[in-house]
Amino acid sequence: MFYYRTAKGAEVDFVIKITNKVFVLECKASYTPVLSKGNYLAIEDISPKYSFVVTPPDESWSMDKYIDVVSLRKLKKLFSEMI
């Protein structure tokens, strides 16, 4: 598990590699999360298989192509299904 940040401002909270699959996690306390330009740059740099924005509500939705908003509970379920 790693934190990713560049001098140009690209950053995400967690980069996780499990069985040759790379996941990006960005944690937000907001019920209406918004990713920064730096978050999008980091996702582009890393090219993960999956990107998740982890938020408090139990609802899940697609934020953007290849980026899903999920609760911590849902993330745990998704990880157990993918690994």
LOZAMI-444217 format. One record per atom (N, C-alpha, C): residue number from 1; residue in three letters; atom name; z, y, x. Coordinates in steps of 0.05 Angstrom, whole numbers. Each point is the difference from the previous one (the first is absolute). Example, Ala and Ser with C-alpha at 12.3 -4.5 7.8 and 13.67 -1.06 7.14 Angstrom:
% LOZAMI-444217
<atom k="1" r="ALA" a="N" Z="156" Y="-114" X="264"/>
<atom k="1" r="ALA" a="CA" Z="0" Y="24" X="-18"/>
<atom k="1" r="ALA" a="C" Z="0" Y="24" X="18"/>
<atom k="2" r="SER" a="N" Z="-14" Y="21" X="-7"/>
<atom k="2" r="SER" a="CA" Z="1" Y="24" X="16"/>
<atom k="2" r="SER" a="C" Z="14" Y="22" X="-15"/>
//
This chain:
% LOZAMI-444217
<atom k="1" r="MET" a="N" Z="0" Y="-23" X="17"/>
<atom k="1" r="MET" a="CA" Z="0" Y="23" X="-17"/>
<atom k="1" r="MET" a="C" Z="0" Y="25" X="18"/>
<atom k="2" r="PHE" a="N" Z="-17" Y="18" X="-6"/>
<atom k="2" r="PHE" a="CA" Z="-4" Y="24" X="16"/>
<atom k="2" r="PHE" a="C" Z="-1" Y="25" X="-18"/>
<atom k="3" r="TYR" a="N" Z="5" Y="23" X="12"/>
<atom k="3" r="TYR" a="CA" Z="-5" Y="26" X="-11"/>
<atom k="3" r="TYR" a="C" Z="-26" Y="10" X="13"/>
<atom k="4" r="TYR" a="N" Z="-17" Y="14" X="-14"/>
<atom k="4" r="TYR" a="CA" Z="-25" Y="10" X="11"/>
<atom k="4" r="TYR" a="C" Z="-2" Y="30" X="-2"/>
<atom k="5" r="ARG" a="N" Z="-4" Y="13" X="22"/>
<atom k="5" r="ARG" a="CA" Z="-4" Y="29" X="0"/>
<atom k="5" r="ARG" a="C" Z="-16" Y="8" X="25"/>
<atom k="6" r="THR" a="N" Z="-20" Y="18" X="-5"/>
<atom k="6" r="THR" a="CA" Z="-16" Y="10" X="22"/>
<atom k="6" r="THR" a="C" Z="5" Y="30" X="5"/>
<atom k="7" r="ALA" a="N" Z="-9" Y="10" X="22"/>
<atom k="7" r="ALA" a="CA" Z="3" Y="28" X="6"/>
<atom k="7" r="ALA" a="C" Z="-15" Y="18" X="-19"/>
<atom k="8" r="LYS" a="N" Z="-21" Y="-12" X="-13"/>
<atom k="8" r="LYS" a="CA" Z="-16" Y="15" X="-19"/>
<atom k="8" r="LYS" a="C" Z="12" Y="0" X="-28"/>
<atom k="9" r="GLY" a="N" Z="23" Y="-13" X="-4"/>
<atom k="9" r="GLY" a="CA" Z="14" Y="1" X="-26"/>
<atom k="9" r="GLY" a="C" Z="-4" Y="-24" X="-18"/>
<atom k="10" r="ALA" a="N" Z="-15" Y="-19" X="9"/>
<atom k="10" r="ALA" a="CA" Z="-3" Y="-24" X="-16"/>
<atom k="10" r="ALA" a="C" Z="26" Y="-16" X="1"/>
<atom k="11" r="GLU" a="N" Z="11" Y="-8" X="-24"/>
<atom k="11" r="GLU" a="CA" Z="25" Y="-15" X="1"/>
<atom k="11" r="GLU" a="C" Z="4" Y="-16" X="-25"/>
<atom k="12" r="VAL" a="N" Z="13" Y="-23" X="3"/>
<atom k="12" r="VAL" a="CA" Z="10" Y="-17" X="-22"/>
<atom k="12" r="VAL" a="C" Z="27" Y="-11" X="8"/>
<atom k="13" r="ASP" a="N" Z="16" Y="-6" X="-20"/>
<atom k="13" r="ASP" a="CA" Z="27" Y="-9" X="5"/>
<atom k="13" r="ASP" a="C" Z="2" Y="-27" X="13"/>
<atom k="14" r="PHE" a="N" Z="-16" Y="-20" X="-9"/>
<atom k="14" r="PHE" a="CA" Z="2" Y="-26" X="11"/>
<atom k="14" r="PHE" a="C" Z="-28" Y="-13" X="3"/>
<atom k="15" r="VAL" a="N" Z="-4" Y="-14" X="22"/>
<atom k="15" r="VAL" a="CA" Z="-23" Y="-17" X="5"/>
<atom k="15" r="VAL" a="C" Z="11" Y="-27" X="6"/>
<atom k="16" r="ILE" a="N" Z="-7" Y="-20" X="-17"/>
<atom k="16" r="ILE" a="CA" Z="10" Y="-27" X="3"/>
<atom k="16" r="ILE" a="C" Z="-23" Y="-19" X="4"/>
<atom k="17" r="LYS" a="N" Z="3" Y="-17" X="20"/>
<atom k="17" r="LYS" a="CA" Z="-20" Y="-21" X="5"/>
<atom k="17" r="LYS" a="C" Z="13" Y="-27" X="-5"/>
<atom k="18" r="ILE" a="N" Z="-11" Y="-15" X="-19"/>
<atom k="18" r="ILE" a="CA" Z="10" Y="-27" X="-6"/>
<atom k="18" r="ILE" a="C" Z="-23" Y="-19" X="-2"/>
<atom k="19" r="THR" a="N" Z="1" Y="-20" X="16"/>
<atom k="19" r="THR" a="CA" Z="-22" Y="-21" X="0"/>
<atom k="19" r="THR" a="C" Z="-28" Y="13" X="1"/>
<atom k="20" r="ASN" a="N" Z="-4" Y="18" X="19"/>
<atom k="20" r="ASN" a="CA" Z="-25" Y="13" X="5"/>
<atom k="20" r="ASN" a="C" Z="-10" Y="18" X="-23"/>
<atom k="21" r="LYS" a="N" Z="18" Y="7" X="-18"/>
<atom k="21" r="LYS" a="CA" Z="-6" Y="19" X="-21"/>
<atom k="21" r="LYS" a="C" Z="17" Y="25" X="5"/>
<atom k="22" r="VAL" a="N" Z="-14" Y="23" X="-1"/>
<atom k="22" r="VAL" a="CA" Z="14" Y="26" X="5"/>
<atom k="22" r="VAL" a="C" Z="4" Y="14" X="-27"/>
<atom k="23" r="PHE" a="N" Z="25" Y="9" X="-4"/>
<atom k="23" r="PHE" a="CA" Z="8" Y="15" X="-24"/>
<atom k="23" r="PHE" a="C" Z="10" Y="27" X="8"/>
<atom k="24" r="VAL" a="N" Z="-6" Y="20" X="-16"/>
<atom k="24" r="VAL" a="CA" Z="11" Y="27" X="4"/>
<atom k="24" r="VAL" a="C" Z="17" Y="6" X="-24"/>
<atom k="25" r="LEU" a="N" Z="24" Y="11" X="6"/>
<atom k="25" r="LEU" a="CA" Z="19" Y="8" X="-22"/>
<atom k="25" r="LEU" a="C" Z="7" Y="29" X="4"/>
<atom k="26" r="GLU" a="N" Z="-2" Y="15" X="-21"/>
<atom k="26" r="GLU" a="CA" Z="9" Y="28" X="0"/>
<atom k="26" r="GLU" a="C" Z="21" Y="1" X="-22"/>
<atom k="27" r="CYS" a="N" Z="24" Y="9" X="6"/>
<atom k="27" r="CYS" a="CA" Z="22" Y="1" X="-20"/>
<atom k="27" r="CYS" a="C" Z="3" Y="28" X="-11"/>
<atom k="28" r="LYS" a="N" Z="1" Y="2" X="-26"/>
<atom k="28" r="LYS" a="CA" Z="3" Y="26" X="-13"/>
<atom k="28" r="LYS" a="C" Z="22" Y="-1" X="-20"/>
<atom k="29" r="ALA" a="N" Z="17" Y="20" X="-2"/>
<atom k="29" r="ALA" a="CA" Z="21" Y="1" X="-20"/>
<atom k="29" r="ALA" a="C" Z="-10" Y="10" X="-27"/>
<atom k="30" r="SER" a="N" Z="-23" Y="11" X="0"/>
<atom k="30" r="SER" a="CA" Z="-11" Y="12" X="-24"/>
<atom k="30" r="SER" a="C" Z="-11" Y="-20" X="-20"/>
<atom k="31" r="TYR" a="N" Z="2" Y="6" X="-25"/>
<atom k="31" r="TYR" a="CA" Z="-12" Y="-17" X="-21"/>
<atom k="31" r="TYR" a="C" Z="-30" Y="6" X="-3"/>
<atom k="32" r="THR" a="N" Z="-9" Y="22" X="13"/>
<atom k="32" r="THR" a="CA" Z="-28" Y="7" X="0"/>
<atom k="32" r="THR" a="C" Z="-9" Y="5" X="29"/>
<atom k="33" r="PRO" a="N" Z="-2" Y="-21" X="15"/>
<atom k="33" r="PRO" a="CA" Z="-5" Y="3" X="29"/>
<atom k="33" r="PRO" a="C" Z="-28" Y="11" X="6"/>
<atom k="34" r="VAL" a="N" Z="0" Y="15" X="22"/>
<atom k="34" r="VAL" a="CA" Z="-25" Y="12" X="10"/>
<atom k="34" r="VAL" a="C" Z="-1" Y="-6" X="30"/>
<atom k="35" r="LEU" a="N" Z="-22" Y="-9" X="10"/>
<atom k="35" r="LEU" a="CA" Z="-3" Y="-5" X="28"/>
<atom k="35" r="LEU" a="C" Z="-11" Y="25" X="14"/>
<atom k="36" r="SER" a="N" Z="9" Y="4" X="24"/>
<atom k="36" r="SER" a="CA" Z="-10" Y="23" X="16"/>
<atom k="36" r="SER" a="C" Z="-26" Y="-7" X="14"/>
<atom k="37" r="LYS" a="N" Z="-12" Y="20" X="11"/>
<atom k="37" r="LYS" a="CA" Z="-25" Y="-5" X="16"/>
<atom k="37" r="LYS" a="C" Z="7" Y="-18" X="23"/>
<atom k="38" r="GLY" a="N" Z="24" Y="4" X="12"/>
<atom k="38" r="GLY" a="CA" Z="9" Y="-16" X="22"/>
<atom k="38" r="GLY" a="C" Z="3" Y="-30" X="-7"/>
<atom k="39" r="ASN" a="N" Z="9" Y="-5" X="-25"/>
<atom k="39" r="ASN" a="CA" Z="2" Y="-27" X="-10"/>
<atom k="39" r="ASN" a="C" Z="-27" Y="-13" X="-1"/>
<atom k="40" r="TYR" a="N" Z="-19" Y="14" X="-12"/>
<atom k="40" r="TYR" a="CA" Z="-27" Y="-10" X="-2"/>
<atom k="40" r="TYR" a="C" Z="-13" Y="-5" X="27"/>
<atom k="41" r="LEU" a="N" Z="5" Y="19" X="19"/>
<atom k="41" r="LEU" a="CA" Z="-11" Y="-4" X="27"/>
<atom k="41" r="LEU" a="C" Z="12" Y="-25" X="13"/>
<atom k="42" r="ALA" a="N" Z="25" Y="-4" X="-3"/>
<atom k="42" r="ALA" a="CA" Z="13" Y="-24" X="12"/>
<atom k="42" r="ALA" a="C" Z="-11" Y="-25" X="-12"/>
<atom k="43" r="ILE" a="N" Z="-4" Y="-1" X="-26"/>
<atom k="43" r="ILE" a="CA" Z="-11" Y="-24" X="-13"/>
<atom k="43" r="ILE" a="C" Z="-28" Y="-5" X="10"/>
<atom k="44" r="GLU" a="N" Z="-15" Y="22" X="4"/>
<atom k="44" r="GLU" a="CA" Z="-27" Y="-3" X="11"/>
<atom k="44" r="GLU" a="C" Z="1" Y="-11" X="29"/>
<atom k="45" r="ASP" a="N" Z="18" Y="11" X="16"/>
<atom k="45" r="ASP" a="CA" Z="3" Y="-9" X="28"/>
<atom k="45" r="ASP" a="C" Z="8" Y="-30" X="1"/>
<atom k="46" r="ILE" a="N" Z="18" Y="-8" X="-16"/>
<atom k="46" r="ILE" a="CA" Z="12" Y="-27" X="1"/>
<atom k="46" r="ILE" a="C" Z="-19" Y="-21" X="-12"/>
<atom k="47" r="SER" a="N" Z="-14" Y="8" X="-21"/>
<atom k="47" r="SER" a="CA" Z="-17" Y="-18" X="-16"/>
<atom k="47" r="SER" a="C" Z="15" Y="-26" X="-8"/>
<atom k="48" r="PRO" a="N" Z="22" Y="4" X="-16"/>
<atom k="48" r="PRO" a="CA" Z="15" Y="-23" X="-8"/>
<atom k="48" r="PRO" a="C" Z="-14" Y="-16" X="-22"/>
<atom k="49" r="LYS" a="N" Z="9" Y="-25" X="-3"/>
<atom k="49" r="LYS" a="CA" Z="-11" Y="-16" X="-22"/>
<atom k="49" r="LYS" a="C" Z="10" Y="11" X="-27"/>
<atom k="50" r="TYR" a="N" Z="25" Y="9" X="0"/>
<atom k="50" r="TYR" a="CA" Z="13" Y="11" X="-24"/>
<atom k="50" r="TYR" a="C" Z="16" Y="25" X="7"/>
<atom k="51" r="SER" a="N" Z="0" Y="20" X="-18"/>
<atom k="51" r="SER" a="CA" Z="16" Y="24" X="3"/>
<atom k="51" r="SER" a="C" Z="16" Y="3" X="-26"/>
<atom k="52" r="PHE" a="N" Z="26" Y="5" X="4"/>
<atom k="52" r="PHE" a="CA" Z="18" Y="3" X="-24"/>
<atom k="52" r="PHE" a="C" Z="16" Y="25" X="3"/>
<atom k="53" r="VAL" a="N" Z="3" Y="14" X="-22"/>
<atom k="53" r="VAL" a="CA" Z="18" Y="23" X="-2"/>
<atom k="53" r="VAL" a="C" Z="23" Y="-11" X="-17"/>
<atom k="54" r="VAL" a="N" Z="24" Y="-1" X="12"/>
<atom k="54" r="VAL" a="CA" Z="23" Y="-11" X="-14"/>
<atom k="54" r="VAL" a="C" Z="16" Y="22" X="-13"/>
<atom k="55" r="THR" a="N" Z="5" Y="-2" X="-26"/>
<atom k="55" r="THR" a="CA" Z="13" Y="21" X="-16"/>
<atom k="55" r="THR" a="C" Z="22" Y="-12" X="-18"/>
<atom k="56" r="PRO" a="N" Z="17" Y="16" X="-12"/>
<atom k="56" r="PRO" a="CA" Z="22" Y="-10" X="-17"/>
<atom k="56" r="PRO" a="C" Z="-9" Y="-14" X="-26"/>
<atom k="57" r="PRO" a="N" Z="-20" Y="10" X="-14"/>
<atom k="57" r="PRO" a="CA" Z="-6" Y="-12" X="-27"/>
<atom k="57" r="PRO" a="C" Z="-11" Y="-29" X="3"/>
<atom k="58" r="ASP" a="N" Z="5" Y="-16" X="-21"/>
<atom k="58" r="ASP" a="CA" Z="-10" Y="-27" X="-1"/>
<atom k="58" r="ASP" a="C" Z="-30" Y="-2" X="-5"/>
<atom k="59" r="GLU" a="N" Z="-12" Y="21" X="-10"/>
<atom k="59" r="GLU" a="CA" Z="-29" Y="0" X="-5"/>
<atom k="59" r="GLU" a="C" Z="-15" Y="-2" X="26"/>
<atom k="60" r="SER" a="N" Z="-24" Y="-12" X="-1"/>
<atom k="60" r="SER" a="CA" Z="-18" Y="-2" X="23"/>
<atom k="60" r="SER" a="C" Z="-27" Y="11" X="-9"/>
<atom k="61" r="TRP" a="N" Z="-14" Y="13" X="19"/>
<atom k="61" r="TRP" a="CA" Z="-27" Y="9" X="-6"/>
<atom k="61" r="TRP" a="C" Z="-15" Y="4" X="26"/>
<atom k="62" r="SER" a="N" Z="-26" Y="2" X="-3"/>
<atom k="62" r="SER" a="CA" Z="-17" Y="5" X="23"/>
<atom k="62" r="SER" a="C" Z="-2" Y="30" X="4"/>
<atom k="63" r="MET" a="N" Z="7" Y="9" X="24"/>
<atom k="63" r="MET" a="CA" Z="-1" Y="29" X="6"/>
<atom k="63" r="MET" a="C" Z="-28" Y="7" X="10"/>
<atom k="64" r="ASP" a="N" Z="-12" Y="-17" X="15"/>
<atom k="64" r="ASP" a="CA" Z="-25" Y="5" X="13"/>
<atom k="64" r="ASP" a="C" Z="-12" Y="-27" X="8"/>
<atom k="65" r="LYS" a="N" Z="-24" Y="0" X="9"/>
<atom k="65" r="LYS" a="CA" Z="-12" Y="-26" X="9"/>
<atom k="65" r="LYS" a="C" Z="17" Y="-11" X="22"/>
<atom k="66" r="TYR" a="N" Z="9" Y="-25" X="-4"/>
<atom k="66" r="TYR" a="CA" Z="17" Y="-14" X="19"/>
<atom k="66" r="TYR" a="C" Z="28" Y="10" X="4"/>
<atom k="67" r="ILE" a="N" Z="9" Y="18" X="-18"/>
<atom k="67" r="ILE" a="CA" Z="28" Y="10" X="1"/>
<atom k="67" r="ILE" a="C" Z="13" Y="-3" X="-28"/>
<atom k="68" r="ASP" a="N" Z="21" Y="-16" X="0"/>
<atom k="68" r="ASP" a="CA" Z="14" Y="-5" X="-26"/>
<atom k="68" r="ASP" a="C" Z="28" Y="12" X="1"/>
<atom k="69" r="VAL" a="N" Z="9" Y="10" X="-22"/>
<atom k="69" r="VAL" a="CA" Z="28" Y="10" X="-3"/>
<atom k="69" r="VAL" a="C" Z="15" Y="-23" X="-13"/>
<atom k="70" r="VAL" a="N" Z="23" Y="-7" X="13"/>
<atom k="70" r="VAL" a="CA" Z="16" Y="-22" X="-10"/>
<atom k="70" r="VAL" a="C" Z="30" Y="6" X="3"/>
<atom k="71" r="SER" a="N" Z="16" Y="-14" X="-15"/>
<atom k="71" r="SER" a="CA" Z="30" Y="2" X="4"/>
<atom k="71" r="SER" a="C" Z="7" Y="-20" X="23"/>
<atom k="72" r="LEU" a="N" Z="24" Y="3" X="9"/>
<atom k="72" r="LEU" a="CA" Z="10" Y="-18" X="21"/>
<atom k="72" r="LEU" a="C" Z="0" Y="-29" X="-10"/>
<atom k="73" r="ARG" a="N" Z="8" Y="-3" X="-25"/>
<atom k="73" r="ARG" a="CA" Z="0" Y="-27" X="-13"/>
<atom k="73" r="ARG" a="C" Z="-28" Y="-12" X="0"/>
<atom k="74" r="LYS" a="N" Z="-19" Y="16" X="-8"/>
<atom k="74" r="LYS" a="CA" Z="-28" Y="-9" X="-2"/>
<atom k="74" r="LYS" a="C" Z="-11" Y="-6" X="28"/>
<atom k="75" r="LEU" a="N" Z="7" Y="16" X="20"/>
<atom k="75" r="LEU" a="CA" Z="-8" Y="-5" X="27"/>
<atom k="75" r="LEU" a="C" Z="10" Y="-26" X="11"/>
<atom k="76" r="LYS" a="N" Z="25" Y="-6" X="-6"/>
<atom k="76" r="LYS" a="CA" Z="11" Y="-26" X="9"/>
<atom k="76" r="LYS" a="C" Z="-15" Y="-23" X="-13"/>
<atom k="77" r="LYS" a="N" Z="-7" Y="2" X="-25"/>
<atom k="77" r="LYS" a="CA" Z="-16" Y="-21" X="-14"/>
<atom k="77" r="LYS" a="C" Z="-27" Y="-2" X="13"/>
<atom k="78" r="LEU" a="N" Z="-13" Y="22" X="4"/>
<atom k="78" r="LEU" a="CA" Z="-27" Y="0" X="12"/>
<atom k="78" r="LEU" a="C" Z="0" Y="-13" X="28"/>
<atom k="79" r="PHE" a="N" Z="19" Y="8" X="16"/>
<atom k="79" r="PHE" a="CA" Z="2" Y="-12" X="27"/>
<atom k="79" r="PHE" a="C" Z="4" Y="-30" X="-2"/>
<atom k="80" r="SER" a="N" Z="17" Y="-9" X="-17"/>
<atom k="80" r="SER" a="CA" Z="4" Y="-29" X="-2"/>
<atom k="80" r="SER" a="C" Z="-25" Y="-15" X="-10"/>
<atom k="81" r="GLU" a="N" Z="-17" Y="13" X="-16"/>
<atom k="81" r="GLU" a="CA" Z="-25" Y="-12" X="-9"/>
<atom k="81" r="GLU" a="C" Z="-22" Y="1" X="22"/>
<atom k="82" r="MET" a="N" Z="0" Y="20" X="16"/>
<atom k="82" r="MET" a="CA" Z="-21" Y="4" X="20"/>
<atom k="82" r="MET" a="C" Z="5" Y="-16" X="26"/>
<atom k="83" r="ILE" a="N" Z="24" Y="-6" X="5"/>
<atom k="83" r="ILE" a="CA" Z="7" Y="-12" X="26"/>
<atom k="83" r="ILE" a="C" Z="3" Y="-30" X="-3"/>
//
